[in-house]
């Protein structure tokens, strides 16, 4: 028996998942009373006390905005640097996601 290296399958071929990123440009970030985005300005409100109170692993939550020219900030550790994105439609790895461009979340 000789091997040809070909793979033969009579199963139907499914289309590959398609992921679309909608880019949301962020040119400034400001602390505010409520979360929101308008005209390129991302407003960050305080952490929701009702959410943090129900999570036993959360001891404290604070939000700071570090501008691009203020990057020299002493910290004990950086746990993660994450893009800010939200799923708008579809399953994980497919569909439409909105991604904020010009800003990241830094978890310390």
Phi and psi in degrees as a GROMACS rama.xvg file:
@    title "Ramachandran Plot"
@    xaxis  label "Phi"
@    yaxis  label "Psi"
@TYPE xy
-104.149  145.859  UNK-2
-97.7109  130.255  UNK-3
-99.5783  -15.4004  UNK-4
84.1116  1.79441  UNK-5
-88.6243  149.049  UNK-6
-111.984  122.974  UNK-7
-112.226  127.895  UNK-8
-143.819  134.885  UNK-9
-99.4913  12.8505  UNK-10
-80.6407  152.443  UNK-11
-68.8191  145.354  UNK-12
-89.3371  122.821  UNK-13
-88.1356  147.224  UNK-14
-69.0067  146.125  UNK-15
-69.1107  146.043  UNK-16
-62.8649  147.204  UNK-17
-119.976  124.079  UNK-18
-110.634  126.747  UNK-19
-114.262  130.782  UNK-20
-102.354  121.595  UNK-21
-91.4709  118.366  UNK-22
-84.2877  128.291  UNK-23
-111.072  106.15  UNK-24
-72.5934  131.754  UNK-25
-119.728  117.685  UNK-26
-104.469  -13.5255  UNK-27
-154.477  152.841  UNK-28
-127.737  135.007  UNK-29
-137.102  144.648  UNK-30
-75.4151  139.084  UNK-31
-147.319  179.873  UNK-32
-81.8019  -24.8911  UNK-33
-134.87  153.998  UNK-34
-74.6125  146.849  UNK-35
176.507  171.298  UNK-36
-143.162  131.264  UNK-37
-154.824  126.306  UNK-38
54.5887  40.8345  UNK-39
84.0652  1.68934  UNK-40
-108.4  119.634  UNK-41
-91.9664  121.876  UNK-42
-102.598  128.2  UNK-43
-112.284  121.218  UNK-44
-89.9865  173.463  UNK-45
-68.189  157.53  UNK-46
-60.3439  143.869  UNK-47
-73.3656  115.133  UNK-48
-63.3768  -32.6279  UNK-49
-66.1749  -36.0984  UNK-50
-72.9277  -46.4835  UNK-51
-68.9018  -29.1  UNK-52
-68.4522  -30.0449  UNK-53
-85.9488  -4.0741  UNK-54
-106.355  108.774  UNK-55
-66.8275  -20.7735  UNK-56
-83.152  -12.9176  UNK-57
-90.0175  116.88  UNK-58
-89.8837  -43.1685  UNK-59
-154.461  152.742  UNK-60
-139.665  127.824  UNK-61
-133.136  153.629  UNK-62
-123.476  126.423  UNK-63
-124.064  145.456  UNK-64
-107.071  121.919  UNK-65
-108.243  112.184  UNK-66
-71.9932  162.208  UNK-67
-56.6909  -31.8162  UNK-68
-87.0904  0.667642  UNK-69
-115.346  40.4105  UNK-70
-76.8565  -11.2219  UNK-71
-88.4898  88.2425  UNK-72
-125.594  119.68  UNK-73
-68.4225  136.678  UNK-74
-148.953  153.15  UNK-75
-75.3565  -38.4351  UNK-76
-156.506  152.13  UNK-77
-115.2  115.618  UNK-78
-85.8585  -37.0794  UNK-79
-163.528  149.748  UNK-80
-121.123  119.832  UNK-81
-127.348  142.267  UNK-82
-70.6628  154.967  UNK-83
-97.5136  116.953  UNK-84
-146.735  154.695  UNK-85
-140.05  137.128  UNK-86
-75.7844  125.237  UNK-87
-97.9365  -36.0201  UNK-88
-159.805  141.887  UNK-89
96.7341  -177.515  UNK-90
-92.7389  170.727  UNK-91
-60.9738  128.673  UNK-92
88.2292  -2.20396  UNK-93
-147.957  171.519  UNK-94
89.5454  -146.786  UNK-95
-124.442  129.364  UNK-96
-123.66  141.193  UNK-97
-96.4364  129.287  UNK-98
-123.539  126.024  UNK-99
-77.5275  127.31  UNK-100
-108.05  129.245  UNK-101
104.249  6.80876  UNK-102
-152.066  147.453  UNK-103
-135.542  163.545  UNK-104
-102.84  128.063  UNK-105
-113.159  118.403  UNK-106
-99.5161  120.887  UNK-107
